Amino acid sequence: MMKILLMIIFMIPLCFMTNMFWLVQMILMIMVFLFMNMSISVYYNTNISYMFSCDIMSFGLIMLSMWICLLMIMASESLLKTNFYINFFLFNMMFLLIMLFMTFSMMNLFMFYLYFEGSLIPTLMLIIGWGYQPERIQAGMYLLFYTLFASLPLLMGIFYIFKFSDNIMIYFLKFCNFDLYLLYFSMIMAFLVKMPMYFVHLWLPKAHVEAPVSGSMILAGIMLKLGGYGLLRVLIIMESISLKFNFIWVVISLLGGFYISLKCFCQVDMKSLIAYSSVAHMSIVIGGIMTMNYWGYLGSYILMIGHGLCSSGMFCLANINFERLNSRSLYINKGMMNFMPSMSLWWFLLMSSNMAAPPSLNLMGEISLINSLLSWSWLSMIMLMLISFFSAGYSLYLYSYIQHGKYYSGIYSFYMGVSREYLLLMLHWLPLNLMILKVDFFMVWF
């Protein structure tokens, strides 16, 4: 694990040289292939070095982080065209990647917390530095304070665990069982805010709407997964109390997911709609993790990977339209099929993955999560039916609204998709739909 980390660190000087924008991206791509060929075990932690290690859950999420980071550079060509602080942008990317890599590969719970919070800084920089409207400052504050407010109890909880077990290595803590109310709430609240759970989700749509395309991609692709990863790691040490209290989170998530799905139909901003659909998907993931059963754990992991690729791709599409029309409004982005017929296909493909159509990973994840929630209580069937139905509903609403209809008469000049954009979408969609062939790899890890 150290060799990958050093590779990212040694890429930092490249960020400050001239004309290195695409080289950094190419080196990231090489790094993805190097990492892909590392030998990891499905059943236990491998590649242990100092306090890093890698099991299948870390492997998938680190892989996703690297992949999304290289796609973020590919999507941000407009910064290169206008020469808008691209060296600092690349440095920010590398710093963010280091933080995410460390978060997902740490065995020490305190170091995990440190990098979990540290990944907030470059994201905040992205939103405040490269966002569009003046409201981005407010969005940044929302992001910062929602997350930090819930995180301090987590730090206290980690210190408490260290005091009583003289050990905060995640791998050894699975043999402990803490049956304490306050510890339970303080340990999981930070992750629920990060997910985000309904009631503490308001920072997400704000941050998405104000962020540049790269900020939205990293928020949807990786930041939401940090919460899920944390929950999967932490709930193991509080099994008995989780079985008493987890029903609260499952109920909030299912009801919230349904309500947010309805809320998606009220959105007139493309990015806002995609952001709210992320909240709806993550609510099912929270439900699955909180049932504490095998299917739920598997499904949440698969859906996190699937949603990371799918949601990130949809933000890229929204940005492609925004670059043409300088607007994200559904009223202005109409009749796009007339102008970009090939892009219409990509809209369709990513929208179908978003509503969990086969052969996407989202389908596999949702089937597992539905199984898990039904085995927990048959009553959850009602909400799951509604969430699944409306999920297809708002995906179709967004697609049909943008692609069909009479185009806006104020459009002056227009250019079609360029090969970079098609490649960018291809690199989102292919892994999302080809990984279903290797789904046995995801289904045996726990």
MOZIHU-V448021 format. One record per helix or strand of 3 or more residues. SS is the DSSP state (alpha for helix, beta for strand). FROM is the first residue (numbers start at 1). LEN is the number of residues. Records with the same first field share a line. If there is no record, write none. Layout:
BEGIN
SS: FROM-LEN, FROM-LEN
END
This chain:
BEGIN
alpha: 2-14, 21-16, 56-20, 77-6, 86-20, 109-22, 136-30, 170-4, 181-15, 202-9, 213-52, 270-21, 294-32, 336-4, 341-14, 361-16, 380-24, 419-25
beta: 46-4, 52-3
END
